Each structure stands twice: as C-alpha cells, then as structure tokens.
C-alpha cells in the first residue's frame, strides 16, 4: 500500500486490518481483514452487535489494544503514516491531541475523587508542554540543517543569537497574556529579526517560516490560568452553564448526561482532527441520548472534525452519520450512505438489525435476530451469518462472500447479490417499515 493513500479528502484509511487475541481457550479472531476510508469532515458509523469488532478496530487506531492483542496484518494510514507502525512515543504525539476518543461509560472515564476542573485543565497543560518540547526539538533540527548549508555557515552565529533574542521577546509577551489560552488567538506581534525573515531569505523561505513557527511554539507555555479560561469556554460550548461553579464540583454531582458532556469537552479540548465515539449514549435515557447526539453533530460541523461513531443501534445513527459500515463477526458485511443502508439494505444481517429496531408506528411484534454470533475462536468457513440467516444457500456455508458492488457508494458481502443467486425480496414487515420511514422522511422535509 502506497503512503499516498491518505492524500486528498481522506482523513483515515484502514486496509486489511486483522486483529486477534490470545486466550486460554485459543486465538479469538476479533477483526478479520476489514478496509474502509474516512473522509475529512465525515461521520462514519460502525454498527453491529457486541463482539463484532467495532471497538477493537477503534482501539487499534489509538494503540490502546489489550495486552493479549495481536495485530496480524493491515495498515491504518493517518497523515501519510501507518499508525500500526507507531511506537508508544509516536502515539503520545497524537493520542488525546489529533485523535481523541469518547468511551461508553462517562462515570468510568472520570476520576470520581478529583474535581472536574483539574481533570479538564490537566490535559490542556500536558498537551501544551508536549507541543513545547516537540517545537524545541524541531527548532534545534532546523538550525542543525541550516548549519549544513554552506551559504549560512558564516551567518549561523547571528541566526543563533537572533533566535535567542526572539525567544526572549516571545516569553515577555506570553507572560503578559492574562486570559488567552491559545497563542494563535493572542495574535502576538513579535518583530522577527531581519536575518530570520523568510522574505529576506527567499532560497530558504520554507525553512525560515518553519523556524519562526517553531520558535514561537517552543516559547509558549500553557499556564493554569489559561487552561482555566479554556475549560470555561469549552464547558459553555458543550452546553454546561455556570462553568465557574461546575469547575469545582465532583463527577458524582453531575447527571449521566452532564458527565458525558464533560467527557466530550475533554475530548475536543485539543481541537482533534478525528473524534472516535464508542457507544457514547449507551447509559443514557432516550431524551438525553438525542441531546448528546445533536451536540456531537454540532461540534463536528463547527470544528470540521471527522467522526467515527460506534454503536449497536442503527436507529441512533440515522441523523448523525454520513455513511454506515455494518460489522458482523469481525467483517464489514455492508457499507453505504445512510440512505443506502436504511432504504435499500442488501445484507440479511442489515435486514435483521433494521427489523429489530423499535417502531412506534407499528403494532406488530418486534423482530429478534435468531441464534447467537459464532465462536470466533473457530470462525465459520463461509458467511459468518449463514447459521442465523433463513435465506442462506449452500454456498453461504462453504465460501465467504466478497463485497459485491451495488452502486458507487453501496456494497454488501452476501451471495444473494451474485447474478446466479435466486431473487429474494425484503421481508414484508421490513419492507413496510422502510416505506413508513420514507413517508416520515418526506413529511419531515428530509429528516430521517
């Protein structure tokens, strides 16, 4: 796989990811060769039952797999780098910074004996220090590279002196910042020494622009006061009023929905490119669920983030996701736009998920998916859903189906899409449900 895979509009690219776990009973094949792309500014929902491999996939992106996990093959490209080849030090540069994650239970995500304020500001302060150290390393590297250029060997002493003076100038201005929590917002006006001016040094314009940026960042340090101001602003952004009072409260003083808002606030504090939401509404009632989903959607649009939304409930993602990947037994069995999956589902497992969703407009019996997921220590040879699928053919038990392309945006891994397969209509109850969903969408002006 070429490292140019992440070019253009793709924020994250997963190819042939295979993850297993060593257990006392044998090797559990949790994720079995999945591939997908996440576009910039897009929300991709990973949907499936417990044990389908959704969370394992997400944790692989952050390098937080269980100790007994085995990454057998594949790649996860982000910013032209394969995350599966990252060291722990590499992950520390992006984890909680460029890629963040919201976990299922907000109570277990927060320290119960530490006030909310310090839990919010700690991340900002540590992230600031990490960026400062990185910038200092980059600054030293740029100067080292300049020293290798014959044109600048004579001027190197002057460059080093100018850097030292500029750092002092930056430091003075940073100390005068009382409320600003981000130096980009401070709009500092530091006079760049002439010998460091990119305009003056056209041949090395890029190097001098990078030098000045690293110079500023290496001097900047997030203070407790700055972090406090940032925490108050983000609390307001996620819908938590009276931030000054809330800052000094403990997690047990918040409701489940408010705790989840705090967790979201911590996750977005570093302005991440990618937000992973692992069943963020599981422990919340329906009304609060809707509020949290609306908040995540709003923050995504406002901040231009890409989002991976993990859930077992298709109904939850109807108004949040742009695309859906349905997972079963460690495989992606169907992928498409929300309209593709909701109104033209092609895989029997997707039919079963849609049929098991509660429907207020129907007085019929709620459909349950028969059987149980397969034992992933001994995954089936053919279609993993075959034993639970009343439409299964003999080939489903013998050979694993490929992803059949239905349209440019829609694919499904089922032998029912093979040209020689018998024609199978949607179950009658599901067909009626889809018709009702379309009617509601049209009545609501396109809202699902």
N, C-alpha and C positions, 0 to 999 in steps of 0.2 A: 504494500500500500504506500503510495507516494505521500510525502509530507505536505503536499499542496492540497490535501483533501479538505482542509479547513478554510480554504480560500473563499472569497466572495461572501455569500449570505449565510453560510453555515457556521453556527456558533460551536457546535459539538458534533463529532462524528464517531459513532460506535460501529465497529466492524468485527463480525465473527467472535463476539465475546463469549467465552466459555469459562464458567466458574463452578468449582466443585468443593465439597467439604469432606474432610476425613472424619469419620465417626467410628465408634466401637463396633457398629454393625456393618460398616462398609463405606464406600465412597458415595456421597449424595451428589447427584448431578443437578445442581440448582439452576444454572443458566447454561443453555445449550446452543451456542453459536448464533446469538442474535445480532442484528445490524439495524441501525436507524440513524438518521440525521436530525439534529435540532437546529432550526433556523434562528437567526437573530431576531429577537423580539417576539418569538413564538411561544405558545404554551402547548407542550406535548403531554398528553395524559397516558400513563402506563396503567392499564386496567386489567385486573384478574383476581382470582381467588387467593387466599393465603397460601403461601408456598409456591406461587407461580414464578418467583424470581425477580419481582419488581424491586424490592428493597435491596436485594443483593446487587442488582445492577447499579442502583444509585450509590451504594456504599463503595463500589469499585471505583466510581468517579472521584471519590474523595480519599481513597486509600485508607478506609476505616473498616476493612473486612475483619471478620473474626479470625483469631489466631490459627484456626484449623482450615482456613480457606485456601484454595489452590486456584490461581489464575492459570488455566491451562493453555489458553490461546486468545488471540484477538488484539484489538487496539481501541483506545479511546482518545481521539485527537481533539485537543483544545489549544488554540493559538499556535497551530503548527507543531505541537509537541504531543507525544504519546504519554498520557497520564499513567499508563501501566508500567512505564519505564522510570517513573519518578522515584526518587529517594524520599525519605521522610522529610529531609530538609527542603526538597523541592515542593512537597505538598504544603509545608508550612508557609510558603510564599503565596499560595492561592486559597488554601482552606480557610474559610471564615473571612476571606478577603474578596477574591474574584468569584469563588464558588461557595455558596453557603447552603445550609440545609435546615429545614424545619421538621422536627420529629413528631411522632404521633401524640405522645402524652406531654402536654405543657408542664405538668407538675414535676415529672421526672427530668425535664430539660432545665429546670431552675433549681438552684440550691435553696432548700427550704429554710436554712438558718442564716442566710445572707440577704440583706435588703436588696430590693430591686435596683436601686441606683448604682451601687458598686458593680452589680452584675452587668449593667449596661455600659458603664464607663470603662470597665476593665478591658473590654475588647478594643475600644477606641484607642486607649492609651498604649496597649501592647501592639496593636496594629501600626500605630504611629511610630513606635520605636523600631519595629521591624522594617518599615519603609525607610526610616532614617539610616539604619545600618546598611540596607541594600544600596541606598543612594551614595553613601560614603564609599562603599566598595566600587560602585560604578565610577565615581569621581576619580578614585585612585587609578582605576583601569584606563580611563580616558587620558589622564595625564601621562600614564606609562606609555600608552600608544602614541601620544604626541611626541614623547621623547625619542621614539624610534624614527620619527620623520626628520630627515636632515635639515629641512627648511626651518624647523622650530627648535633645533638643539641650542642655538645661541640665545633664543628668546625664552627658553624653558624656565630660567631663574625668575624672569619677570612675570611669566604666567603663574608660577607657584606663589609669588608674592601677591599678585593681583587676586588670586583665589583666596588667599588668607585674609586680605583686606575686605573682599566681598562677603566672606563668611561672617566677619565681624559686623559688617553693615546689616546683613540679614538678621543676625542674632539680636541686634539692638531693636530692629523693627518688630521682630517676633515677641520680644519682651513687652512691647507697648500694646500688643493685642490683648484686649480685655474680654471681648465677647466672641470674636471669630474662632471657629473650631476647625476651619479648614483654610490652609493658606491660599488656595485658589480663590476663595471668596474674599480674602483680605486685600487682593489687588495691590500687592506691595510694589512700590516704585523704587527699586534699588538701581542706582546708577552703575551700569556694567562698565568695568574698566576697559579702556579702548583696546587693549591687546586681547581682550576676551570677546570682543564684538564679532558676531557672525557676519555682519555687513562688511567689517574691515577685512575679514579673512575668508574670502569667497571660496578659496580652494578647499578649505576645511569647514565650510559653513555648517554642515550637519553635525560634525564633531563638537563645534563650539556651542551650537544650540543645545546639544545633549549635555555638554559640560555645565552650562548655566542652569539647566533644569536640575541636574544632579546636585549642583552647588546649593540651590535653594532648598531642595528636599532634604539634603543631608544636614542642614542647619535647623530645619523645622522640628519642633518637639511638641507633641500634644500634651497640654497641661491638664490638671484635674478640672480647672475652671472651664477650659474649652470643651472637655468631654462632657461636663455637666450641661453646658448650653446645648451641645449636640443631642444629648439624651432627651432634654425637654422638647426640642424641636421634633425629634422623631416620634416621641410619645404622642404629640399633638397630631402628627401625620397619620398615625395608625389608629386615631380615634380615642385616645386616652386623655380625658380632660383633667384639670387640676394637677398638672405634672409635678409641681413643687412638692405637693403633699404625697403623691404617689411614689415619688422618688425615694422617700424614706420609709416605705411600707415593705412588709414581708410578703412572699408569694401567697401564703395562706389567707391574706387579707383581700385577695383578688378572686373573682369568679373564674370558672374554667375558660370562658370566652376572653376575659381580660388578660388572663395568664398567657393565652395563645397570642394575643396582641403584643404582649411584652416579648415573647419569643420571636415573633415576626419583626419587631422593632430591632432586636439584637441582630437578627439575620441580615437586615438591609442596611445596618449602620455603616458598613464599609462600601456601600454602593456596588454590590456584586454585579457581574455580568450574567451569572446563572444562579437561579434560586431553585433548589430541589425541595418540594413539599411532599413529605412522606405521610400520607393519611392525616393531614393537619386538622381534620374536623371529626375524627373518629369518636372522641369522648364528649362531643358537644351536642346539645339538642338541636332540633331542626332549624329553629329561628336563628340561633347563634351561628350555626353552620352557614346559613345564607349570608350573614354579615361578614364572616371570615372569608368566604369565597369572593364576595364582592370587593373586600379590602385587597386581597391578593391580586385580583384582576385590575383594580385601580392602580395599585403600586407598580404593577408590571407595565402598564401603559404610560404612567407618569415618568418612570425611571428608565424605560426602554430595556428592561431585563428580558432574558429568555427564562422560561419556567418549565421544569419537569414536574408534573403533578401525578403522584402515585395514589391509587385508590382501588378498592374492590367494588365500588358502586358507580356504575355507568351514569346514573342519574345525577350524581354530584358534579360531573364534569360538563354537563350539557351546555351550560352558559359560561364556562371558564376556558375550555380547551379550544385550540385551533385544529389540532389533529389528535387522533387516538391510535394507540398501539395496544391491541388486546393480547395479553400474555396467558399462556397455559402450559404448565409443566416445563417451564424454562425456555419456552419458544414463543416468538411472536406469531400468532396464528391469523391475525388480521390487522391491517393498518390502513388508515384513510382519514379524510377530513371528518369533522363531526357529522356533517350531513350524510357522508358515505356510510358511516357506521350506524347511525341512528335510523336512517330512512332506506338504506339499501344494504343491510347486513348480509354477508355471504357465508360466514362460517357457522356451523351448527352451535359452536360454543358461544358465539356472539348472540345468536338467536336465544340461547338459554339464559344468558345474562339479561338481555332485554326483557325476556318473558318473566323473569323473577323480580323485576322492579315493581314496587308498589304503584298502583294506578288508581287515583281517586275517581276516575270516570268509569271504571269497570266494576261490575258486581260479581264478576266471575272469580273463580278460585285462583289464588296466587300460585304460579307455577314454580316448582322446585326442581333443581338440577339433580337427576338421579345419580346414585353411586357416589364414589369418592375419587379424588385425584389419585393418580398412580403412585406407587412406591418409587421414588426417584433414585433409590439405590439400584433398582433394576428397571430402568425406563423401558417402555414398550418399543418394539422394533418399528412399528408403523406409526399411525396417527395416535398421539397420546390420548386423544379424546374419544377414540373409537369405542371403548368399552362402555361409555356413557351416552353414546350417540345412537339414537334409534334409526338414523339414516345411514349408518355405517355400511360400507360394502366390504367384500373380502379383501380387496387391496388395502383398505384402511388398516387392517391388522398385520399386513405384510410389509408395506413400504411407506416410508414417511413422505407426505406430500410436499412438493415445492410450493413457493409462493406464486400463485397464479395472478397475473396482472389483469385487473378488471378495467381500470382506467389509469390515466396518468397519476392520479392521487390515491388509487384504491387497489389493494392486493389482499389475497387471502390464501392460506395454506390448507386447502381441502380438495380431495379428489372429486367432489361434486362439481367442481369447475372444469374438470377435464372434458374435452369435446365429446368423448365417448361415454361419459357418465350419464345415467338416467336423469331426466329432468325432475327436480324436487322443488315443490312450491314451499313458500314460507308457511309455517304452522298457522292455522286460521286465526287463533287468538292473537298471535303476534302481528299478523297482517292487519287485523282490526285495530290493534294498539298503535301501530305505525300510522295508520290512517287518521286516528284521533290526534296523534302528536302533530301531524302535518296540519290538521284543521286548527289546532290550538296555536301553532306557529303562525299560520296565516292570519288568524284573528288577532294575535298579539303583535302584528307588524314585523314578523320575522324572528321574534324571540322564542327560543325553544321551551 
